[in-house]
Amino acid sequence: MSFKFEFFIKSFKIASQYIGTTLEVALSGLVIGLILGLVIALIRFYNVPILSQFFIGFFTILKAIPIVLILLATYLIFAKTFDQFAAGIGWQMKFKDMNPLVIPIFCLSILSTIGLSETFRGTFASIGKGQQDAAKSIGMGTRQIIVRIILPQALPVALPMMSNTLIGLIKASALVSMVGVVDIFAAAKISAQQNYRFLEAYLAVALIYWILNSVIEQGAGLLERNLNRRLRRDAA
């Protein structure tokens, strides 16, 4: 089958219209995962009783489950229980009225939380205990140590993994069409089904993903250099 450049351009234009949907799902998952992952990493770093052991076991289970399975299971659970739950608390909303992005964002947030919590926990462990002891000796509390000692040093170190997590979420978002969301990949498949030019459509999608991920990598690298430069200036 010959390659038709005009179909490639057509698929590229159609798929590009859904870049916003893909970025909304991925960025929302990253932000939620960043907040939850940071909190959970601190809980595990300070070995908070009960909660620390709970998250260790919980993440061990979730790490073994493919994201596609989490997506489908979440969708089925919501579809079967949401209406009854909403009626029980007096909501008028039905499952069919729910924003279709809620489930993909929820599932990608789980994926992001697992990865970022491990990232932050590793960066926290790399910070010398002597710095925390010195901070305590001058009267700093745990909150001040976290805000003024741990986070400023951990974030630049964690930044490359954060950008990798975002790239992973963008690629994982190609699965959201399984729960009724039209994203870049789904739009290209719909376009290809009209004329059976799947090769052109898939290459167009690959180019879009490559552009997005290249921009993220370059942006994260620039931000990392600026943060490291600022840290060196503050240290001096």
Rosetta constraint file for C-alpha pairs under 8 A:
AtomPair CA 3 CA 199 HARMONIC 7.69 0.50
AtomPair CA 3 CA 200 HARMONIC 6.93 0.50
AtomPair CA 4 CA 8 HARMONIC 6.58 0.50
AtomPair CA 4 CA 200 HARMONIC 7.03 0.50
AtomPair CA 5 CA 9 HARMONIC 6.32 0.50
AtomPair CA 5 CA 200 HARMONIC 7.41 0.50
AtomPair CA 6 CA 10 HARMONIC 6.17 0.50
AtomPair CA 7 CA 11 HARMONIC 6.02 0.50
AtomPair CA 7 CA 197 HARMONIC 7.06 0.50
AtomPair CA 7 CA 200 HARMONIC 6.19 0.50
AtomPair CA 7 CA 201 HARMONIC 7.42 0.50
AtomPair CA 8 CA 12 HARMONIC 6.09 0.50
AtomPair CA 8 CA 200 HARMONIC 4.54 0.50
AtomPair CA 8 CA 201 HARMONIC 5.92 0.50
AtomPair CA 8 CA 203 HARMONIC 7.38 0.50
AtomPair CA 8 CA 204 HARMONIC 5.93 0.50
AtomPair CA 9 CA 13 HARMONIC 6.20 0.50
AtomPair CA 9 CA 204 HARMONIC 7.40 0.50
AtomPair CA 10 CA 14 HARMONIC 6.28 0.50
AtomPair CA 11 CA 15 HARMONIC 5.95 0.50
AtomPair CA 11 CA 188 HARMONIC 5.66 0.50
AtomPair CA 11 CA 191 HARMONIC 6.28 0.50
AtomPair CA 11 CA 192 HARMONIC 7.41 0.50
AtomPair CA 11 CA 200 HARMONIC 7.18 0.50
AtomPair CA 11 CA 201 HARMONIC 5.20 0.50
AtomPair CA 11 CA 204 HARMONIC 6.21 0.50
AtomPair CA 11 CA 205 HARMONIC 7.90 0.50
AtomPair CA 12 CA 16 HARMONIC 5.92 0.50
AtomPair CA 12 CA 188 HARMONIC 7.58 0.50
AtomPair CA 12 CA 201 HARMONIC 7.15 0.50
AtomPair CA 12 CA 204 HARMONIC 4.92 0.50
AtomPair CA 12 CA 205 HARMONIC 6.73 0.50
AtomPair CA 12 CA 208 HARMONIC 7.57 0.50
AtomPair CA 13 CA 17 HARMONIC 6.68 0.50
AtomPair CA 14 CA 18 HARMONIC 7.64 0.50
AtomPair CA 14 CA 187 HARMONIC 6.61 0.50
AtomPair CA 14 CA 188 HARMONIC 6.75 0.50
AtomPair CA 14 CA 191 HARMONIC 7.43 0.50
AtomPair CA 15 CA 19 HARMONIC 7.17 0.50
AtomPair CA 15 CA 183 HARMONIC 7.55 0.50
AtomPair CA 15 CA 184 HARMONIC 4.71 0.50
AtomPair CA 15 CA 185 HARMONIC 6.91 0.50
AtomPair CA 15 CA 187 HARMONIC 5.26 0.50
AtomPair CA 15 CA 188 HARMONIC 5.27 0.50
AtomPair CA 15 CA 204 HARMONIC 7.88 0.50
AtomPair CA 15 CA 205 HARMONIC 6.88 0.50
AtomPair CA 16 CA 184 HARMONIC 6.58 0.50
AtomPair CA 16 CA 208 HARMONIC 7.29 0.50
AtomPair CA 17 CA 184 HARMONIC 7.63 0.50
AtomPair CA 18 CA 22 HARMONIC 6.54 0.50
AtomPair CA 18 CA 182 HARMONIC 7.43 0.50
AtomPair CA 18 CA 183 HARMONIC 5.26 0.50
AtomPair CA 18 CA 184 HARMONIC 5.13 0.50
AtomPair CA 18 CA 187 HARMONIC 7.32 0.50
AtomPair CA 19 CA 23 HARMONIC 6.11 0.50
AtomPair CA 19 CA 183 HARMONIC 7.07 0.50
AtomPair CA 19 CA 184 HARMONIC 5.98 0.50
AtomPair CA 20 CA 24 HARMONIC 5.93 0.50
AtomPair CA 21 CA 25 HARMONIC 6.26 0.50
AtomPair CA 21 CA 182 HARMONIC 7.83 0.50
AtomPair CA 21 CA 183 HARMONIC 5.86 0.50
AtomPair CA 21 CA 184 HARMONIC 7.83 0.50
AtomPair CA 22 CA 26 HARMONIC 6.16 0.50
AtomPair CA 22 CA 170 HARMONIC 6.59 0.50
AtomPair CA 22 CA 173 HARMONIC 6.39 0.50
AtomPair CA 22 CA 183 HARMONIC 5.66 0.50
AtomPair CA 22 CA 184 HARMONIC 6.62 0.50
AtomPair CA 23 CA 27 HARMONIC 5.67 0.50
AtomPair CA 23 CA 170 HARMONIC 7.02 0.50
AtomPair CA 24 CA 28 HARMONIC 5.82 0.50
AtomPair CA 25 CA 29 HARMONIC 6.14 0.50
AtomPair CA 25 CA 101 HARMONIC 6.87 0.50
AtomPair CA 25 CA 104 HARMONIC 6.73 0.50
AtomPair CA 25 CA 105 HARMONIC 5.31 0.50
AtomPair CA 25 CA 108 HARMONIC 7.74 0.50
AtomPair CA 25 CA 173 HARMONIC 7.14 0.50
AtomPair CA 26 CA 30 HARMONIC 6.16 0.50
AtomPair CA 26 CA 105 HARMONIC 7.29 0.50
AtomPair CA 26 CA 108 HARMONIC 7.16 0.50
AtomPair CA 26 CA 166 HARMONIC 6.54 0.50
AtomPair CA 26 CA 169 HARMONIC 5.21 0.50
AtomPair CA 26 CA 170 HARMONIC 5.40 0.50
AtomPair CA 26 CA 173 HARMONIC 6.83 0.50
AtomPair CA 27 CA 31 HARMONIC 6.13 0.50
AtomPair CA 27 CA 166 HARMONIC 7.07 0.50
AtomPair CA 28 CA 32 HARMONIC 6.17 0.50
AtomPair CA 28 CA 105 HARMONIC 6.35 0.50
AtomPair CA 28 CA 109 HARMONIC 7.51 0.50
AtomPair CA 29 CA 33 HARMONIC 5.85 0.50
AtomPair CA 29 CA 105 HARMONIC 5.33 0.50
AtomPair CA 29 CA 106 HARMONIC 7.04 0.50
AtomPair CA 29 CA 107 HARMONIC 7.90 0.50
AtomPair CA 29 CA 108 HARMONIC 5.16 0.50
AtomPair CA 29 CA 109 HARMONIC 4.09 0.50
AtomPair CA 29 CA 110 HARMONIC 7.79 0.50
AtomPair CA 29 CA 112 HARMONIC 6.36 0.50
AtomPair CA 29 CA 169 HARMONIC 7.53 0.50
AtomPair CA 30 CA 34 HARMONIC 5.81 0.50
AtomPair CA 30 CA 108 HARMONIC 7.86 0.50
AtomPair CA 30 CA 109 HARMONIC 6.46 0.50
AtomPair CA 30 CA 112 HARMONIC 5.85 0.50
AtomPair CA 30 CA 113 HARMONIC 7.94 0.50
AtomPair CA 30 CA 165 HARMONIC 7.50 0.50
AtomPair CA 30 CA 166 HARMONIC 6.26 0.50
AtomPair CA 30 CA 169 HARMONIC 7.68 0.50
AtomPair CA 31 CA 35 HARMONIC 6.36 0.50
AtomPair CA 32 CA 36 HARMONIC 6.15 0.50
AtomPair CA 32 CA 109 HARMONIC 5.84 0.50
AtomPair CA 32 CA 112 HARMONIC 7.88 0.50
AtomPair CA 32 CA 113 HARMONIC 7.45 0.50
AtomPair CA 33 CA 37 HARMONIC 5.36 0.50
AtomPair CA 33 CA 109 HARMONIC 5.04 0.50
AtomPair CA 33 CA 110 HARMONIC 6.78 0.50
AtomPair CA 33 CA 111 HARMONIC 7.66 0.50
AtomPair CA 33 CA 112 HARMONIC 4.70 0.50
AtomPair CA 33 CA 113 HARMONIC 3.93 0.50
AtomPair CA 33 CA 114 HARMONIC 7.66 0.50
AtomPair CA 33 CA 116 HARMONIC 6.75 0.50
AtomPair CA 34 CA 38 HARMONIC 5.93 0.50
AtomPair CA 34 CA 112 HARMONIC 7.28 0.50
AtomPair CA 34 CA 113 HARMONIC 6.47 0.50
AtomPair CA 34 CA 116 HARMONIC 6.34 0.50
AtomPair CA 34 CA 117 HARMONIC 7.87 0.50
AtomPair CA 35 CA 39 HARMONIC 6.38 0.50
AtomPair CA 36 CA 40 HARMONIC 6.07 0.50
AtomPair CA 36 CA 113 HARMONIC 5.99 0.50
AtomPair CA 36 CA 117 HARMONIC 7.68 0.50
AtomPair CA 37 CA 41 HARMONIC 5.89 0.50
AtomPair CA 37 CA 112 HARMONIC 7.68 0.50
AtomPair CA 37 CA 113 HARMONIC 4.57 0.50
AtomPair CA 37 CA 114 HARMONIC 6.69 0.50
AtomPair CA 37 CA 115 HARMONIC 7.71 0.50
AtomPair CA 37 CA 116 HARMONIC 5.25 0.50
AtomPair CA 37 CA 117 HARMONIC 3.96 0.50
AtomPair CA 37 CA 118 HARMONIC 7.76 0.50
AtomPair CA 37 CA 120 HARMONIC 7.48 0.50
AtomPair CA 38 CA 42 HARMONIC 6.24 0.50
AtomPair CA 38 CA 116 HARMONIC 7.24 0.50
AtomPair CA 38 CA 117 HARMONIC 5.82 0.50
AtomPair CA 38 CA 120 HARMONIC 6.43 0.50
AtomPair CA 39 CA 43 HARMONIC 6.28 0.50
AtomPair CA 39 CA 117 HARMONIC 7.89 0.50
AtomPair CA 40 CA 44 HARMONIC 6.22 0.50
AtomPair CA 40 CA 52 HARMONIC 7.95 0.50
AtomPair CA 40 CA 55 HARMONIC 7.50 0.50
AtomPair CA 40 CA 117 HARMONIC 6.14 0.50
AtomPair CA 41 CA 45 HARMONIC 5.87 0.50
AtomPair CA 41 CA 117 HARMONIC 4.86 0.50
AtomPair CA 41 CA 118 HARMONIC 6.81 0.50
AtomPair CA 41 CA 120 HARMONIC 5.91 0.50
AtomPair CA 41 CA 121 HARMONIC 4.97 0.50
AtomPair CA 42 CA 46 HARMONIC 6.01 0.50
AtomPair CA 42 CA 121 HARMONIC 7.15 0.50
AtomPair CA 43 CA 47 HARMONIC 5.86 0.50
AtomPair CA 43 CA 48 HARMONIC 5.38 0.50
AtomPair CA 43 CA 51 HARMONIC 7.10 0.50
AtomPair CA 43 CA 52 HARMONIC 5.89 0.50
AtomPair CA 44 CA 48 HARMONIC 6.39 0.50
AtomPair CA 44 CA 51 HARMONIC 7.90 0.50
AtomPair CA 44 CA 52 HARMONIC 4.87 0.50
AtomPair CA 44 CA 55 HARMONIC 7.90 0.50
AtomPair CA 44 CA 121 HARMONIC 7.38 0.50
AtomPair CA 45 CA 121 HARMONIC 6.22 0.50
AtomPair CA 45 CA 124 HARMONIC 7.25 0.50
AtomPair CA 45 CA 125 HARMONIC 7.59 0.50
AtomPair CA 47 CA 52 HARMONIC 5.57 0.50
AtomPair CA 48 CA 52 HARMONIC 5.31 0.50
AtomPair CA 49 CA 53 HARMONIC 7.14 0.50
AtomPair CA 50 CA 54 HARMONIC 6.05 0.50
AtomPair CA 51 CA 55 HARMONIC 6.23 0.50
AtomPair CA 52 CA 56 HARMONIC 6.35 0.50
AtomPair CA 53 CA 57 HARMONIC 6.36 0.50
AtomPair CA 54 CA 58 HARMONIC 5.98 0.50
AtomPair CA 55 CA 59 HARMONIC 5.81 0.50
AtomPair CA 56 CA 60 HARMONIC 6.20 0.50
AtomPair CA 57 CA 61 HARMONIC 6.51 0.50
AtomPair CA 58 CA 62 HARMONIC 6.38 0.50
AtomPair CA 59 CA 63 HARMONIC 5.87 0.50
AtomPair CA 59 CA 114 HARMONIC 6.55 0.50
AtomPair CA 60 CA 64 HARMONIC 6.88 0.50
AtomPair CA 61 CA 65 HARMONIC 7.05 0.50
AtomPair CA 63 CA 114 HARMONIC 7.62 0.50
AtomPair CA 65 CA 69 HARMONIC 6.69 0.50
AtomPair CA 65 CA 70 HARMONIC 6.95 0.50
AtomPair CA 66 CA 70 HARMONIC 6.56 0.50
AtomPair CA 67 CA 71 HARMONIC 6.12 0.50
AtomPair CA 67 CA 107 HARMONIC 7.46 0.50
AtomPair CA 67 CA 108 HARMONIC 7.89 0.50
AtomPair CA 67 CA 111 HARMONIC 7.36 0.50
AtomPair CA 67 CA 172 HARMONIC 7.76 0.50
AtomPair CA 68 CA 72 HARMONIC 6.27 0.50
AtomPair CA 68 CA 175 HARMONIC 6.76 0.50
AtomPair CA 69 CA 73 HARMONIC 5.93 0.50
AtomPair CA 70 CA 74 HARMONIC 5.90 0.50
AtomPair CA 70 CA 107 HARMONIC 6.57 0.50
AtomPair CA 71 CA 75 HARMONIC 6.15 0.50
AtomPair CA 71 CA 103 HARMONIC 7.34 0.50
AtomPair CA 71 CA 104 HARMONIC 6.82 0.50
AtomPair CA 71 CA 107 HARMONIC 6.01 0.50
AtomPair CA 71 CA 176 HARMONIC 7.69 0.50
AtomPair CA 71 CA 179 HARMONIC 7.35 0.50
AtomPair CA 72 CA 76 HARMONIC 6.22 0.50
AtomPair CA 72 CA 178 HARMONIC 7.49 0.50
AtomPair CA 72 CA 179 HARMONIC 7.00 0.50
AtomPair CA 73 CA 77 HARMONIC 6.13 0.50
AtomPair CA 74 CA 78 HARMONIC 6.07 0.50
AtomPair CA 74 CA 103 HARMONIC 7.01 0.50
AtomPair CA 74 CA 107 HARMONIC 7.60 0.50
AtomPair CA 75 CA 79 HARMONIC 6.00 0.50
AtomPair CA 75 CA 103 HARMONIC 6.64 0.50
AtomPair CA 75 CA 179 HARMONIC 6.65 0.50
AtomPair CA 76 CA 80 HARMONIC 6.13 0.50
AtomPair CA 77 CA 81 HARMONIC 5.99 0.50
AtomPair CA 77 CA 82 HARMONIC 7.76 0.50
AtomPair CA 78 CA 82 HARMONIC 5.07 0.50
AtomPair CA 78 CA 95 HARMONIC 7.36 0.50
AtomPair CA 79 CA 83 HARMONIC 7.73 0.50
AtomPair CA 79 CA 95 HARMONIC 6.31 0.50
AtomPair CA 81 CA 85 HARMONIC 6.07 0.50
AtomPair CA 82 CA 86 HARMONIC 5.93 0.50
AtomPair CA 82 CA 94 HARMONIC 7.22 0.50
AtomPair CA 82 CA 95 HARMONIC 5.91 0.50
AtomPair CA 83 CA 87 HARMONIC 6.13 0.50
AtomPair CA 83 CA 93 HARMONIC 7.62 0.50
AtomPair CA 83 CA 94 HARMONIC 5.35 0.50
AtomPair CA 83 CA 95 HARMONIC 5.88 0.50
AtomPair CA 84 CA 88 HARMONIC 6.16 0.50
AtomPair CA 85 CA 89 HARMONIC 6.61 0.50
AtomPair CA 86 CA 90 HARMONIC 6.14 0.50
AtomPair CA 86 CA 91 HARMONIC 4.82 0.50
AtomPair CA 86 CA 92 HARMONIC 6.94 0.50
AtomPair CA 86 CA 93 HARMONIC 6.80 0.50
AtomPair CA 86 CA 94 HARMONIC 7.29 0.50
AtomPair CA 87 CA 91 HARMONIC 5.55 0.50
AtomPair CA 87 CA 92 HARMONIC 6.84 0.50
AtomPair CA 93 CA 97 HARMONIC 6.23 0.50
AtomPair CA 93 CA 98 HARMONIC 7.37 0.50
AtomPair CA 94 CA 98 HARMONIC 6.76 0.50
AtomPair CA 98 CA 102 HARMONIC 7.49 0.50
AtomPair CA 100 CA 104 HARMONIC 7.77 0.50
AtomPair CA 100 CA 179 HARMONIC 7.90 0.50
AtomPair CA 100 CA 180 HARMONIC 6.95 0.50
AtomPair CA 100 CA 181 HARMONIC 6.23 0.50
AtomPair CA 101 CA 105 HARMONIC 6.06 0.50
AtomPair CA 101 CA 181 HARMONIC 6.87 0.50
AtomPair CA 102 CA 106 HARMONIC 6.03 0.50
AtomPair CA 103 CA 107 HARMONIC 6.16 0.50
AtomPair CA 103 CA 179 HARMONIC 7.97 0.50
AtomPair CA 104 CA 108 HARMONIC 6.02 0.50
AtomPair CA 104 CA 173 HARMONIC 7.65 0.50
AtomPair CA 104 CA 176 HARMONIC 6.04 0.50
AtomPair CA 104 CA 179 HARMONIC 7.80 0.50
AtomPair CA 105 CA 109 HARMONIC 5.87 0.50
AtomPair CA 106 CA 110 HARMONIC 6.56 0.50
AtomPair CA 107 CA 111 HARMONIC 6.60 0.50
AtomPair CA 108 CA 112 HARMONIC 6.03 0.50
AtomPair CA 108 CA 169 HARMONIC 6.61 0.50
AtomPair CA 108 CA 172 HARMONIC 7.82 0.50
AtomPair CA 108 CA 173 HARMONIC 7.89 0.50
AtomPair CA 109 CA 113 HARMONIC 5.88 0.50
AtomPair CA 110 CA 114 HARMONIC 6.29 0.50
AtomPair CA 111 CA 115 HARMONIC 6.51 0.50
AtomPair CA 112 CA 116 HARMONIC 5.97 0.50
AtomPair CA 112 CA 165 HARMONIC 6.62 0.50
AtomPair CA 112 CA 169 HARMONIC 7.46 0.50
AtomPair CA 113 CA 117 HARMONIC 5.79 0.50
AtomPair CA 114 CA 118 HARMONIC 6.51 0.50
AtomPair CA 115 CA 119 HARMONIC 6.30 0.50
AtomPair CA 115 CA 165 HARMONIC 7.16 0.50
AtomPair CA 116 CA 120 HARMONIC 6.04 0.50
AtomPair CA 116 CA 161 HARMONIC 7.71 0.50
AtomPair CA 116 CA 162 HARMONIC 6.92 0.50
AtomPair CA 116 CA 165 HARMONIC 7.57 0.50
AtomPair CA 117 CA 121 HARMONIC 6.03 0.50
AtomPair CA 118 CA 122 HARMONIC 6.20 0.50
AtomPair CA 119 CA 123 HARMONIC 6.38 0.50
AtomPair CA 119 CA 158 HARMONIC 6.36 0.50
AtomPair CA 119 CA 161 HARMONIC 6.95 0.50
AtomPair CA 120 CA 124 HARMONIC 6.00 0.50
AtomPair CA 120 CA 154 HARMONIC 7.03 0.50
AtomPair CA 120 CA 158 HARMONIC 6.52 0.50
AtomPair CA 121 CA 125 HARMONIC 6.27 0.50
AtomPair CA 122 CA 126 HARMONIC 6.47 0.50
AtomPair CA 123 CA 127 HARMONIC 6.86 0.50
AtomPair CA 123 CA 154 HARMONIC 5.39 0.50
AtomPair CA 123 CA 157 HARMONIC 6.64 0.50
AtomPair CA 123 CA 158 HARMONIC 6.63 0.50
AtomPair CA 124 CA 150 HARMONIC 6.63 0.50
AtomPair CA 124 CA 154 HARMONIC 6.22 0.50
AtomPair CA 127 CA 131 HARMONIC 7.69 0.50
AtomPair CA 127 CA 150 HARMONIC 7.11 0.50
AtomPair CA 127 CA 153 HARMONIC 7.57 0.50
AtomPair CA 127 CA 154 HARMONIC 7.77 0.50
AtomPair CA 128 CA 132 HARMONIC 7.41 0.50
AtomPair CA 129 CA 133 HARMONIC 6.30 0.50
AtomPair CA 130 CA 134 HARMONIC 6.03 0.50
AtomPair CA 131 CA 135 HARMONIC 6.18 0.50
AtomPair CA 131 CA 149 HARMONIC 7.60 0.50
AtomPair CA 132 CA 136 HARMONIC 6.18 0.50
AtomPair CA 132 CA 145 HARMONIC 6.68 0.50
AtomPair CA 132 CA 149 HARMONIC 7.44 0.50
AtomPair CA 133 CA 137 HARMONIC 6.18 0.50
AtomPair CA 134 CA 138 HARMONIC 6.70 0.50
AtomPair CA 135 CA 139 HARMONIC 6.68 0.50
AtomPair CA 135 CA 140 HARMONIC 5.46 0.50
AtomPair CA 135 CA 145 HARMONIC 6.71 0.50
AtomPair CA 136 CA 140 HARMONIC 4.93 0.50
AtomPair CA 136 CA 141 HARMONIC 6.59 0.50
AtomPair CA 136 CA 145 HARMONIC 7.94 0.50
AtomPair CA 140 CA 144 HARMONIC 5.82 0.50
AtomPair CA 140 CA 145 HARMONIC 6.36 0.50
AtomPair CA 141 CA 145 HARMONIC 6.23 0.50
AtomPair CA 142 CA 146 HARMONIC 6.23 0.50
AtomPair CA 143 CA 147 HARMONIC 6.24 0.50
AtomPair CA 144 CA 148 HARMONIC 5.68 0.50
AtomPair CA 144 CA 149 HARMONIC 7.57 0.50
AtomPair CA 145 CA 149 HARMONIC 5.04 0.50
AtomPair CA 145 CA 150 HARMONIC 6.35 0.50
AtomPair CA 146 CA 150 HARMONIC 4.82 0.50
AtomPair CA 146 CA 151 HARMONIC 5.89 0.50
AtomPair CA 147 CA 151 HARMONIC 5.62 0.50
AtomPair CA 147 CA 152 HARMONIC 7.24 0.50
AtomPair CA 148 CA 152 HARMONIC 6.48 0.50
AtomPair CA 149 CA 153 HARMONIC 6.77 0.50
AtomPair CA 150 CA 154 HARMONIC 5.95 0.50
AtomPair CA 151 CA 155 HARMONIC 5.84 0.50
AtomPair CA 152 CA 156 HARMONIC 7.42 0.50
AtomPair CA 153 CA 157 HARMONIC 6.98 0.50
AtomPair CA 154 CA 158 HARMONIC 6.04 0.50
AtomPair CA 155 CA 159 HARMONIC 5.93 0.50
AtomPair CA 156 CA 160 HARMONIC 7.96 0.50
AtomPair CA 156 CA 224 HARMONIC 5.94 0.50
AtomPair CA 156 CA 227 HARMONIC 6.22 0.50
AtomPair CA 156 CA 228 HARMONIC 6.67 0.50
AtomPair CA 158 CA 162 HARMONIC 6.18 0.50
AtomPair CA 159 CA 163 HARMONIC 6.29 0.50
AtomPair CA 159 CA 220 HARMONIC 7.03 0.50
AtomPair CA 159 CA 224 HARMONIC 6.61 0.50
AtomPair CA 160 CA 164 HARMONIC 6.27 0.50
AtomPair CA 160 CA 220 HARMONIC 6.81 0.50
AtomPair CA 160 CA 221 HARMONIC 7.55 0.50
AtomPair CA 160 CA 224 HARMONIC 7.70 0.50
AtomPair CA 161 CA 165 HARMONIC 6.01 0.50
AtomPair CA 162 CA 166 HARMONIC 6.30 0.50
AtomPair CA 163 CA 167 HARMONIC 6.28 0.50
AtomPair CA 163 CA 216 HARMONIC 6.71 0.50
AtomPair CA 163 CA 217 HARMONIC 6.65 0.50
AtomPair CA 163 CA 220 HARMONIC 6.19 0.50
AtomPair CA 164 CA 168 HARMONIC 6.13 0.50
AtomPair CA 165 CA 169 HARMONIC 6.17 0.50
AtomPair CA 166 CA 170 HARMONIC 6.24 0.50
AtomPair CA 167 CA 171 HARMONIC 6.36 0.50
AtomPair CA 167 CA 213 HARMONIC 5.92 0.50
AtomPair CA 167 CA 216 HARMONIC 7.51 0.50
AtomPair CA 168 CA 172 HARMONIC 6.03 0.50
AtomPair CA 169 CA 173 HARMONIC 6.00 0.50
AtomPair CA 170 CA 174 HARMONIC 7.31 0.50
AtomPair CA 170 CA 209 HARMONIC 7.89 0.50
AtomPair CA 171 CA 209 HARMONIC 7.60 0.50
AtomPair CA 172 CA 176 HARMONIC 7.88 0.50
AtomPair CA 173 CA 183 HARMONIC 7.70 0.50
AtomPair CA 174 CA 183 HARMONIC 7.02 0.50
AtomPair CA 174 CA 184 HARMONIC 7.27 0.50
AtomPair CA 174 CA 185 HARMONIC 5.62 0.50
AtomPair CA 174 CA 186 HARMONIC 7.35 0.50
AtomPair CA 176 CA 180 HARMONIC 6.95 0.50
AtomPair CA 176 CA 181 HARMONIC 5.62 0.50
AtomPair CA 176 CA 182 HARMONIC 7.49 0.50
AtomPair CA 176 CA 183 HARMONIC 7.36 0.50
AtomPair CA 177 CA 181 HARMONIC 4.63 0.50
AtomPair CA 177 CA 182 HARMONIC 5.60 0.50
AtomPair CA 177 CA 183 HARMONIC 6.85 0.50
AtomPair CA 177 CA 186 HARMONIC 5.85 0.50
AtomPair CA 181 CA 186 HARMONIC 7.89 0.50
AtomPair CA 182 CA 186 HARMONIC 5.27 0.50
AtomPair CA 182 CA 187 HARMONIC 6.01 0.50
AtomPair CA 183 CA 187 HARMONIC 5.93 0.50
AtomPair CA 184 CA 188 HARMONIC 6.35 0.50
AtomPair CA 184 CA 205 HARMONIC 6.80 0.50
AtomPair CA 185 CA 189 HARMONIC 6.31 0.50
AtomPair CA 185 CA 202 HARMONIC 7.91 0.50
AtomPair CA 185 CA 205 HARMONIC 6.22 0.50
AtomPair CA 186 CA 190 HARMONIC 6.22 0.50
AtomPair CA 187 CA 191 HARMONIC 6.24 0.50
AtomPair CA 188 CA 192 HARMONIC 6.13 0.50
AtomPair CA 188 CA 201 HARMONIC 5.41 0.50
AtomPair CA 188 CA 202 HARMONIC 7.05 0.50
AtomPair CA 188 CA 204 HARMONIC 7.88 0.50
AtomPair CA 188 CA 205 HARMONIC 6.80 0.50
AtomPair CA 189 CA 193 HARMONIC 6.18 0.50
AtomPair CA 189 CA 198 HARMONIC 7.13 0.50
AtomPair CA 189 CA 201 HARMONIC 6.79 0.50
AtomPair CA 189 CA 202 HARMONIC 7.78 0.50
AtomPair CA 190 CA 194 HARMONIC 6.90 0.50
AtomPair CA 191 CA 195 HARMONIC 7.51 0.50
AtomPair CA 191 CA 201 HARMONIC 7.37 0.50
AtomPair CA 192 CA 196 HARMONIC 5.15 0.50
AtomPair CA 192 CA 197 HARMONIC 5.01 0.50
AtomPair CA 192 CA 198 HARMONIC 5.02 0.50
AtomPair CA 192 CA 200 HARMONIC 7.94 0.50
AtomPair CA 192 CA 201 HARMONIC 5.89 0.50
AtomPair CA 193 CA 197 HARMONIC 7.28 0.50
AtomPair CA 193 CA 198 HARMONIC 7.40 0.50
AtomPair CA 197 CA 201 HARMONIC 6.49 0.50
AtomPair CA 198 CA 202 HARMONIC 6.01 0.50
AtomPair CA 199 CA 203 HARMONIC 6.16 0.50
AtomPair CA 200 CA 204 HARMONIC 6.16 0.50
AtomPair CA 201 CA 205 HARMONIC 6.29 0.50
AtomPair CA 202 CA 206 HARMONIC 6.13 0.50
AtomPair CA 203 CA 207 HARMONIC 6.21 0.50
AtomPair CA 204 CA 208 HARMONIC 6.39 0.50
AtomPair CA 205 CA 209 HARMONIC 6.25 0.50
AtomPair CA 206 CA 210 HARMONIC 6.08 0.50
AtomPair CA 207 CA 211 HARMONIC 6.18 0.50
AtomPair CA 208 CA 212 HARMONIC 6.23 0.50
AtomPair CA 209 CA 213 HARMONIC 6.06 0.50
AtomPair CA 210 CA 214 HARMONIC 5.97 0.50
AtomPair CA 211 CA 215 HARMONIC 6.24 0.50
AtomPair CA 212 CA 216 HARMONIC 6.36 0.50
AtomPair CA 213 CA 217 HARMONIC 6.14 0.50
AtomPair CA 214 CA 218 HARMONIC 6.17 0.50
AtomPair CA 215 CA 219 HARMONIC 6.00 0.50
AtomPair CA 216 CA 220 HARMONIC 5.97 0.50
AtomPair CA 217 CA 221 HARMONIC 6.10 0.50
AtomPair CA 218 CA 222 HARMONIC 6.24 0.50
AtomPair CA 219 CA 223 HARMONIC 6.18 0.50
AtomPair CA 220 CA 224 HARMONIC 6.00 0.50
AtomPair CA 221 CA 225 HARMONIC 6.26 0.50
AtomPair CA 222 CA 226 HARMONIC 6.32 0.50
AtomPair CA 223 CA 227 HARMONIC 6.17 0.50
AtomPair CA 224 CA 228 HARMONIC 6.13 0.50
AtomPair CA 225 CA 229 HARMONIC 6.06 0.50
AtomPair CA 226 CA 230 HARMONIC 6.17 0.50
AtomPair CA 227 CA 231 HARMONIC 6.15 0.50
AtomPair CA 228 CA 232 HARMONIC 6.18 0.50
AtomPair CA 229 CA 233 HARMONIC 6.21 0.50
AtomPair CA 230 CA 234 HARMONIC 6.12 0.50
AtomPair CA 231 CA 235 HARMONIC 6.04 0.50
AtomPair CA 232 CA 236 HARMONIC 6.19 0.50
